[in-house]
Amino acid sequence: MGRSGVGRGFSPARLLILIAALVSLPATALAGQQPEHSNPAVVLVGGQYGSPTRIFGSAGVLIAPPKPLKPGTSPDSSRLGVLITGGAGTGGFRGGAGLSALALEGPFLTTGFDALFTITRTGDSPRDADSHATYAGFEAGLVLMSVRLNAGVAHRVSGIGTKDTIFTWGVGVQIPIGW
């Protein structure tokens, strides 16, 4: 059967287009809130090294619910909401969604944590995973001064190989834009 593009699933280019579309949507459209009472979405960009995607570039958006300001208080520099993220690396590409809590510590510096459901599609040379396989799993991340550490577990849901369940991990940076 030729490669006509029908039934081939997600490619890295399609995933990046999806991420760009999500990031470009106004936060109020995604959160369903009025503009004057909502926090803006926080765009997160970064890079990491880990398993199974090896060197990996990512982009995402943290959609936070509105926080009312009270007279006599300073604006809150934290965000608690839904995180949608994705990216591509030399070992494959992935997308994730879940909950995240981040606090701004300084210009481009955040501290916080997240819990994500992830889908990873490996390419030709993944680290500690089968080639051309799809894995679904969970991941927990910790961000300290914009350095992101993450670990998780994923199970192969499609593809052929010997590694049914893999341990995922990564070390990298996550920079907020538009806080």
C-alpha positions as CSV (number, residue, x, y, z in Angstrom):
1,M,0.0,0.0,0.0
2,G,1.5,3.4,-1.0
3,R,2.0,6.3,1.4
4,S,-0.9,8.5,0.4
5,G,-1.2,10.1,3.8
6,V,-4.5,8.4,4.6
7,G,-4.5,6.4,7.9
8,R,-0.9,7.3,8.8
9,G,-1.8,9.0,12.1
10,F,0.1,11.9,13.6
11,S,3.4,13.0,12.2
12,P,5.8,15.3,14.1
13,A,4.7,18.2,11.7
14,R,1.0,17.6,12.5
15,L,1.7,17.6,16.2
16,L,3.6,20.9,16.0
17,I,0.8,22.5,14.0
18,L,-1.7,21.3,16.7
19,I,0.5,22.8,19.4
20,A,0.8,26.1,17.6
21,A,-2.9,26.3,17.2
22,L,-3.5,25.6,20.9
23,V,-1.0,28.2,21.9
24,S,-2.4,30.8,19.6
25,L,-6.0,30.5,20.9
26,P,-6.9,33.1,23.5
27,A,-7.0,31.8,27.0
28,T,-10.6,33.1,27.4
29,A,-11.8,30.9,24.5
30,L,-10.3,27.8,26.1
31,A,-11.3,28.6,29.7
32,G,-14.8,29.9,28.8
33,Q,-14.3,33.1,30.9
34,Q,-14.8,36.8,30.2
35,P,-11.6,38.6,29.3
36,E,-11.8,41.2,32.0
37,H,-11.9,38.6,34.8
38,S,-9.5,35.9,33.6
39,N,-5.7,35.4,33.8
40,P,-3.9,35.1,30.5
41,A,-2.7,31.8,29.4
42,V,1.0,31.1,30.1
43,V,3.0,29.8,27.2
44,L,5.8,27.4,28.2
45,V,8.7,26.6,25.9
46,G,11.7,24.5,26.6
47,G,14.0,21.6,25.8
48,Q,15.2,18.5,27.6
49,Y,17.1,15.3,27.3
50,G,15.5,12.1,28.3
51,S,13.8,8.8,27.5
52,P,12.5,7.9,25.0
53,T,12.6,11.1,23.0
54,R,16.4,11.9,23.6
55,I,17.0,15.6,22.7
56,F,13.5,17.2,22.8
57,G,12.0,20.6,22.1
58,S,8.6,21.4,23.6
59,A,5.9,24.1,23.7
60,G,2.7,24.2,25.8
61,V,0.1,26.4,27.3
62,L,-1.0,26.5,30.9
63,I,-4.7,27.6,31.1
64,A,-5.4,29.0,34.6
65,P,-8.9,29.7,36.0
66,P,-9.6,33.3,37.0
67,K,-8.5,34.6,40.4
68,P,-10.3,37.5,41.9
69,L,-8.2,40.4,43.2
70,K,-9.1,41.6,46.7
71,P,-8.5,45.2,47.7
72,G,-5.3,45.7,49.6
73,T,-3.5,42.6,48.3
74,S,-0.9,42.2,45.6
75,P,-1.6,40.3,42.5
76,D,-0.9,36.6,42.8
77,S,2.1,35.3,40.8
78,S,1.0,31.7,40.8
79,R,-1.1,29.7,38.3
80,L,-3.1,26.5,38.9
81,G,-4.8,25.0,35.9
82,V,-4.7,22.7,32.9
83,L,-1.5,22.1,31.0
84,I,-1.4,21.1,27.4
85,T,2.0,20.4,26.0
86,G,3.8,18.6,23.1
87,G,7.0,18.5,21.1
88,A,9.4,16.6,19.1
89,G,12.8,15.1,19.6
90,T,15.4,13.0,17.9
91,G,13.8,9.8,19.3
92,G,10.2,10.7,18.6
93,F,7.4,13.1,19.5
94,R,4.8,13.3,22.3
95,G,1.8,15.2,23.6
96,G,0.5,15.5,27.1
97,A,-2.3,17.0,29.1
98,G,-2.9,17.3,32.8
99,L,-2.8,19.6,35.8
100,S,0.0,22.0,36.7
101,A,0.8,24.5,39.4
102,L,3.5,27.1,38.7
103,A,4.7,30.2,40.6
104,L,6.7,33.0,39.1
105,E,10.0,33.4,41.0
106,G,11.6,36.0,38.8
107,P,11.9,37.0,35.1
108,F,11.5,33.7,33.2
109,L,11.9,31.6,36.4
110,T,9.2,29.4,37.7
111,T,8.8,26.7,40.4
112,G,6.1,24.2,40.6
113,F,4.9,20.7,39.6
114,D,2.6,18.9,37.2
115,A,0.9,15.6,36.5
116,L,0.3,14.6,32.9
117,F,-1.2,11.9,30.8
118,T,1.2,11.4,27.8
119,I,1.1,9.8,24.4
120,T,4.5,9.2,22.8
121,R,5.3,8.0,19.3
122,T,8.9,6.8,18.9
123,G,10.9,7.3,15.8
124,D,14.0,5.5,14.4
125,S,16.2,5.9,17.4
126,P,14.4,6.2,20.8
127,R,16.2,5.8,24.1
128,D,15.2,2.6,26.0
129,A,12.0,2.0,23.9
130,D,10.9,0.2,20.8
131,S,11.2,2.0,17.4
132,H,8.1,3.1,15.7
133,A,5.8,2.3,18.6
134,T,3.2,4.3,20.5
135,Y,3.2,4.5,24.3
136,A,0.6,5.9,26.6
137,G,1.4,6.7,30.2
138,F,1.6,9.1,33.1
139,E,4.3,11.5,34.1
140,A,5.1,13.7,37.1
141,G,7.2,16.8,36.8
142,L,9.0,19.1,39.2
143,V,10.1,22.6,38.2
144,L,12.8,24.4,40.3
145,M,13.9,27.8,39.0
146,S,12.8,26.8,35.5
147,V,14.8,23.5,35.5
148,R,12.3,20.7,34.9
149,L,12.8,17.2,36.1
150,N,10.2,14.6,35.1
151,A,9.7,10.8,35.5
152,G,6.9,8.5,34.6
153,V,5.8,5.2,33.1
154,A,4.3,4.3,29.8
155,H,2.9,1.2,28.2
156,R,3.1,0.3,24.5
157,V,-0.4,0.6,22.9
158,S,0.7,0.0,19.2
159,G,3.8,-1.2,17.4
160,I,5.9,-4.3,17.6
161,G,8.8,-4.9,20.0
162,T,10.0,-6.3,23.2
163,K,9.5,-3.3,25.6
164,D,5.9,-3.3,26.6
165,T,6.3,-0.9,29.5
166,I,9.0,1.7,29.8
167,F,10.3,4.2,32.4
168,T,10.3,7.8,31.0
169,W,12.4,10.6,32.4
170,G,13.8,13.9,31.4
171,V,16.0,16.8,32.6
172,G,15.7,20.2,30.9
173,V,14.5,23.8,31.0
174,Q,10.9,25.2,30.9
175,I,10.6,29.0,30.3
176,P,7.3,30.9,30.7
177,I,6.3,33.5,28.2
178,G,3.5,35.9,28.8
179,W,3.2,35.5,32.5
